[in-house]
Amino acid sequence: MSGKKGKEIPVFFAADDNYCPFLAVALQSLTDHTSEENRYCIRILHTHISQENKEELYQYEKRNVSIIFDNVSCYIEKIEDKLYTRDYYSRTTYFRLFIPALYPQYDKVLYFDSDIVILEDIARLYQMDMGNSLIAAAPDDVIQRNEAFRAYAEKVVGVADYHGYFNAGVLLMNLRELRSFRLEEKFLYSLERIYFPVAQDQDYLNRLCKGRVKMVGRIWNRMPIPDPAIQTEDVKLIHFNLAFKPWHFDNILYEDFFWRYARRTRYFDKILKIREEYTEAERYRDNQTHEKLIRLAEREADCVGDDREYRKAVMLPEAVSIG
């Protein structure tokens, strides 16, 4: 149960039964880096998580860490037929968009995908001054490194510069400003009229929030893509996004961090079994999915006019260093 002293830090995840083993790894790493000076309220959004999995995840509660499972089925079922996904994604990926409306008691929260490992006290990210920004997030490394994705971000999603396209797996959300901005209303309106096949909810967030995003250093959302500019000892949070899953593939960058925490969870044997039973056909499919996604981004960008040459140059703010 949570303690009484210190500032409360609300932390949101979204998960289902299939992802509970990896959520446990994230929680193990998160709770290992909490400070006694703060209280951490972890809320797990879901439409169904078994009681067995809940009991396993409750093990991460301690004096200053509480865990609450919030079933959002009644809220989501009204619009779930409109929430489209691709490949291995589930509708839980959209849940972050409804946090401002569902939790009026909070002015600011952290949201994390479940495929992460945390190497620093998340209070350091939470305590960032956001001003009137809607979102604080790190640039998306996958977008930055591929010309097709860069063009897609600028031409289709509509960000002024692909460097400002952020990854939505690690978010500091200014709920007070997002409510004033009417994020949910604008998202549902856009959902009826605009189709983003590449990154779904992430594309909507980038389109809706552009111009009011505070960029943070990539050390707070480090993806397993080699980059000599980032030293391992500086990394605060690792995000095993897309097909960069140590529980599916060998030789994933930073995989040692994942297994370090996985071994300490009650799901370790289950994660090993998932790894052992993942077939070569499934690995081939995952690799092909990335190539298909590139071609999809190329096709989408090719079907949109290109006025980037004539846009007024805008200097993007330098990424905030929280070191």
C-alpha positions as CSV (number, residue, x, y, z in Angstrom):
1,M,0.0,0.0,0.0
2,S,1.2,3.5,-0.7
3,G,2.8,5.6,2.0
4,K,1.7,9.1,3.0
5,K,4.7,11.3,2.5
6,G,5.9,12.9,-0.7
7,K,4.3,14.0,-3.9
8,E,2.0,11.5,-5.7
9,I,3.2,10.5,-9.2
10,P,0.4,9.0,-11.3
11,V,1.7,6.4,-13.7
12,F,-0.5,4.8,-16.4
13,F,0.0,1.6,-18.3
14,A,-2.5,-0.2,-20.7
15,A,-2.4,-3.9,-21.0
16,D,-4.2,-7.2,-21.5
17,D,-3.6,-10.7,-20.2
18,N,-1.2,-11.5,-23.0
19,Y,1.1,-8.6,-22.1
20,C,1.1,-9.1,-18.3
21,P,4.4,-10.9,-18.3
22,F,6.1,-7.9,-20.0
23,L,4.3,-5.4,-17.8
24,A,5.7,-7.3,-14.8
25,V,9.2,-6.7,-16.2
26,A,8.4,-3.0,-16.6
27,L,7.0,-2.8,-13.0
28,Q,10.0,-4.6,-11.6
29,S,12.3,-2.1,-13.1
30,L,10.1,0.9,-12.1
31,T,9.8,-0.1,-8.5
32,D,13.6,-0.8,-8.3
33,H,14.1,2.9,-9.0
34,T,11.5,4.6,-6.8
35,S,12.4,7.1,-4.2
36,E,11.2,7.1,-0.6
37,E,10.5,10.8,-1.1
38,N,7.6,10.2,-3.4
39,R,4.4,8.1,-3.7
40,Y,3.8,6.3,-7.0
41,C,0.2,5.5,-8.0
42,I,0.3,3.0,-10.9
43,R,-3.0,2.6,-12.8
44,I,-3.3,-0.2,-15.3
45,L,-6.0,0.4,-17.9
46,H,-7.6,-2.8,-19.3
47,T,-10.8,-4.3,-20.6
48,H,-10.0,-7.7,-19.1
49,I,-7.1,-8.9,-17.0
50,S,-7.6,-12.2,-15.1
51,Q,-7.6,-12.2,-11.3
52,E,-4.6,-14.5,-11.4
53,N,-2.6,-11.9,-13.4
54,K,-3.8,-9.1,-11.1
55,E,-2.5,-11.0,-8.0
56,E,0.9,-11.5,-9.7
57,L,1.1,-7.8,-10.5
58,Y,-0.1,-6.7,-7.1
59,Q,3.3,-8.1,-5.8
60,Y,4.9,-4.9,-6.9
61,E,3.0,-2.8,-4.3
62,K,5.0,-1.5,-1.5
63,R,4.9,1.2,1.1
64,N,5.0,4.1,-1.4
65,V,3.8,2.2,-4.5
66,S,0.1,1.4,-5.1
67,I,-1.4,-0.5,-8.1
68,I,-4.9,0.0,-9.3
69,F,-6.6,-1.9,-12.1
70,D,-9.1,0.2,-14.0
71,N,-11.5,-1.6,-16.3
72,V,-12.4,0.8,-19.0
73,S,-14.7,-1.6,-21.0
74,C,-17.9,0.5,-20.5
75,Y,-16.1,3.5,-21.8
76,I,-14.3,1.9,-24.7
77,E,-17.2,-0.3,-26.0
78,K,-19.1,2.8,-27.2
79,I,-16.4,3.4,-29.8
80,E,-14.4,0.2,-30.1
81,D,-15.8,-0.5,-33.6
82,K,-14.0,2.7,-34.8
83,L,-10.7,1.8,-33.2
84,Y,-8.7,0.2,-36.0
85,T,-5.3,-1.6,-35.5
86,R,-2.7,-3.4,-37.6
87,D,-0.4,-6.4,-37.1
88,Y,0.3,-7.3,-33.5
89,Y,-1.3,-4.1,-32.0
90,S,-4.4,-4.3,-29.8
91,R,-7.0,-1.6,-29.0
92,T,-5.3,-1.0,-25.7
93,T,-2.9,1.3,-27.7
94,Y,-5.7,3.9,-27.9
95,F,-6.4,4.0,-24.1
96,R,-3.9,6.8,-23.5
97,L,-6.0,9.2,-25.5
98,F,-8.9,8.9,-23.0
99,I,-6.8,9.5,-19.8
100,P,-7.5,13.3,-19.7
101,A,-11.3,12.8,-19.7
102,L,-11.3,9.7,-17.4
103,Y,-9.1,11.2,-14.7
104,P,-10.1,14.8,-13.9
105,Q,-8.4,14.5,-10.5
106,Y,-5.0,14.7,-12.2
107,D,-3.3,17.6,-13.8
108,K,-0.3,15.7,-15.0
109,V,0.5,12.0,-15.5
110,L,3.1,9.7,-17.0
111,Y,2.0,7.1,-19.6
112,F,4.2,4.1,-20.5
113,D,3.8,1.3,-22.9
114,S,4.4,-2.1,-21.3
115,D,7.4,-3.1,-23.4
116,I,9.9,-1.0,-21.5
117,V,12.7,-1.3,-18.9
118,I,13.2,1.7,-16.6
119,L,16.7,2.5,-15.4
120,E,16.1,5.8,-13.4
121,D,13.6,7.2,-11.0
122,I,10.6,8.3,-13.2
123,A,10.1,11.2,-10.8
124,R,12.9,13.0,-12.7
125,L,10.8,12.9,-15.9
126,Y,7.5,13.7,-14.1
127,Q,8.9,16.8,-12.4
128,M,9.7,18.5,-15.7
129,D,8.2,21.9,-16.1
130,M,5.8,21.6,-19.1
131,G,4.5,25.1,-19.3
132,N,1.5,25.0,-21.5
133,S,2.7,22.1,-23.6
134,L,0.2,19.3,-24.1
135,I,2.7,16.5,-24.3
136,A,6.4,16.0,-23.4
137,A,7.9,13.1,-25.4
138,A,11.1,12.0,-27.2
139,P,11.6,11.9,-31.0
140,D,10.8,8.6,-32.6
141,D,14.1,7.0,-33.6
142,V,12.4,4.8,-36.3
143,I,10.9,7.8,-38.0
144,Q,14.1,9.7,-37.8
145,R,16.2,7.1,-39.6
146,N,14.1,6.2,-42.7
147,E,13.3,8.6,-45.5
148,A,9.9,7.0,-46.2
149,F,8.8,7.5,-42.6
150,R,10.2,11.1,-42.6
151,A,8.1,12.0,-45.6
152,Y,5.1,10.3,-44.1
153,A,5.5,12.2,-40.8
154,E,5.7,15.6,-42.7
155,K,3.3,15.1,-45.6
156,V,0.7,12.7,-44.2
157,V,0.7,13.3,-40.4
158,G,1.5,17.0,-41.0
159,V,4.3,17.8,-38.6
160,A,6.4,20.7,-39.7
161,D,9.7,18.8,-39.4
162,Y,10.1,15.0,-38.9
163,H,12.5,15.7,-36.0
164,G,9.4,16.9,-34.0
165,Y,7.5,13.6,-34.6
166,F,7.4,11.9,-31.2
167,N,7.0,8.4,-30.0
168,A,3.9,7.9,-27.9
169,G,5.1,5.0,-25.9
170,V,6.6,7.3,-23.2
171,L,4.5,10.4,-22.5
172,L,4.4,13.1,-19.9
173,M,0.8,14.3,-20.3
174,N,-0.4,17.7,-19.3
175,L,-4.0,16.7,-18.5
176,R,-5.2,20.1,-17.5
177,E,-4.1,21.6,-20.9
178,L,-5.3,18.5,-22.8
179,R,-8.8,18.9,-21.3
180,S,-8.8,22.6,-22.1
181,F,-7.7,21.6,-25.6
182,R,-10.6,19.0,-25.8
183,L,-8.3,16.2,-26.9
184,E,-10.9,13.5,-26.8
185,E,-13.5,15.4,-28.8
186,K,-10.9,16.3,-31.4
187,F,-9.6,12.8,-31.6
188,L,-13.0,11.3,-32.1
189,Y,-13.8,13.9,-34.8
190,S,-10.5,13.1,-36.5
191,L,-11.1,9.3,-36.2
192,E,-14.3,9.6,-38.3
193,R,-12.5,11.5,-41.1
194,I,-8.8,10.8,-41.2
195,Y,-7.2,7.3,-41.5
196,F,-3.6,6.8,-40.4
197,P,-2.5,3.2,-41.3
198,V,1.1,3.4,-40.1
199,A,1.1,4.3,-36.4
200,Q,-2.7,4.8,-35.6
201,D,-3.0,6.5,-32.1
202,Q,0.6,7.9,-32.3
203,D,-0.1,9.6,-35.6
204,Y,-3.3,11.1,-34.2
205,L,-1.5,12.4,-31.2
206,N,1.3,13.9,-33.3
207,R,-1.2,15.6,-35.6
208,L,-3.4,17.0,-32.8
209,C,-0.6,18.1,-30.5
210,K,1.8,19.6,-33.0
211,G,3.1,23.0,-32.0
212,R,2.5,22.2,-28.3
213,V,5.0,19.4,-27.7
214,K,8.0,19.6,-25.5
215,M,10.7,17.3,-26.8
216,V,12.8,15.5,-24.3
217,G,16.1,13.7,-24.8
218,R,16.0,10.2,-26.3
219,I,17.7,8.7,-23.3
220,W,14.1,8.7,-21.8
221,N,12.8,6.6,-24.7
222,R,15.7,4.7,-26.0
223,M,14.9,2.3,-28.8
224,P,17.2,-0.7,-29.6
225,I,18.7,1.0,-32.7
226,P,22.5,1.5,-32.6
227,D,23.5,5.2,-32.2
228,P,27.1,6.1,-31.3
229,A,25.8,9.5,-30.0
230,I,24.1,7.8,-27.0
231,Q,26.2,6.0,-24.4
232,T,24.6,3.1,-22.6
233,E,25.3,4.6,-19.1
234,D,23.3,7.6,-20.0
235,V,20.1,5.7,-20.9
236,K,17.2,6.2,-18.5
237,L,14.5,4.1,-20.2
238,I,14.6,1.4,-22.9
239,H,11.7,0.9,-25.2
240,F,11.5,-2.5,-27.0
241,N,9.1,-1.2,-29.5
242,L,7.9,-2.7,-32.9
243,A,9.6,-6.0,-33.4
244,F,12.6,-5.3,-31.2
245,K,11.5,-7.9,-28.6
246,P,14.1,-9.8,-26.6
247,W,11.4,-12.4,-25.9
248,H,11.1,-13.1,-29.7
249,F,14.6,-12.4,-31.1
250,D,18.2,-12.9,-30.2
251,N,20.8,-10.1,-30.2
252,I,18.5,-7.2,-29.5
253,L,20.4,-4.1,-28.3
254,Y,20.0,-3.7,-24.6
255,E,18.5,-7.2,-24.2
256,D,20.6,-7.8,-21.1
257,F,18.7,-5.1,-19.2
258,F,15.4,-6.9,-20.1
259,W,16.6,-10.3,-18.9
260,R,18.1,-8.8,-15.8
261,Y,14.6,-7.7,-14.6
262,A,12.7,-10.6,-16.2
263,R,14.6,-13.1,-14.1
264,R,13.3,-11.5,-11.0
265,T,9.6,-11.7,-12.0
266,R,7.2,-14.6,-11.3
267,Y,6.7,-14.7,-15.1
268,F,10.3,-15.6,-16.0
269,D,9.5,-19.2,-16.9
270,K,6.5,-18.1,-18.9
271,I,8.6,-15.5,-20.8
272,L,11.2,-18.2,-21.5
273,K,8.5,-20.5,-22.9
274,I,7.2,-17.7,-25.1
275,R,10.7,-17.2,-26.4
276,E,11.2,-20.9,-27.0
277,E,7.8,-21.4,-28.8
278,Y,8.2,-18.4,-31.1
279,T,8.6,-19.9,-34.5
280,E,10.9,-19.0,-37.3
281,A,7.8,-18.3,-39.4
282,E,6.7,-15.7,-36.8
283,R,10.1,-14.1,-36.8
284,Y,10.1,-13.9,-40.6
285,R,6.6,-12.4,-40.5
286,D,7.8,-9.7,-38.0
287,N,10.8,-8.8,-40.2
288,Q,8.5,-8.6,-43.3
289,T,6.0,-6.4,-41.3
290,H,8.7,-3.7,-41.0
291,E,9.4,-3.8,-44.8
292,K,5.6,-3.7,-45.5
293,L,5.3,-0.7,-43.2
294,I,8.0,1.2,-45.1
295,R,6.2,0.5,-48.4
296,L,2.9,1.6,-46.8
297,A,4.4,4.9,-45.6
298,E,5.9,5.5,-49.1
299,R,2.5,4.9,-50.7
300,E,0.7,7.2,-48.3
301,A,3.2,10.0,-48.8
302,D,3.1,9.5,-52.5
303,C,-0.7,10.1,-52.5
304,V,-0.4,13.5,-50.8
305,G,0.8,16.8,-52.3
306,D,4.2,18.1,-51.1
307,D,4.3,21.7,-50.1
308,R,7.2,21.4,-47.7
309,E,9.5,23.4,-49.8
310,Y,7.3,26.4,-49.4
311,R,6.5,26.1,-45.7
312,K,7.8,28.8,-43.4
313,A,11.0,27.5,-41.7
314,V,10.4,26.8,-38.1
315,M,13.2,26.2,-35.6
316,L,12.3,23.3,-33.4
317,P,13.1,23.7,-29.7
318,E,16.2,21.8,-28.6
319,A,15.4,18.6,-26.8
320,V,15.3,19.0,-23.1
321,S,18.2,17.4,-21.2
322,I,17.1,15.7,-18.0
323,G,20.4,14.3,-16.9
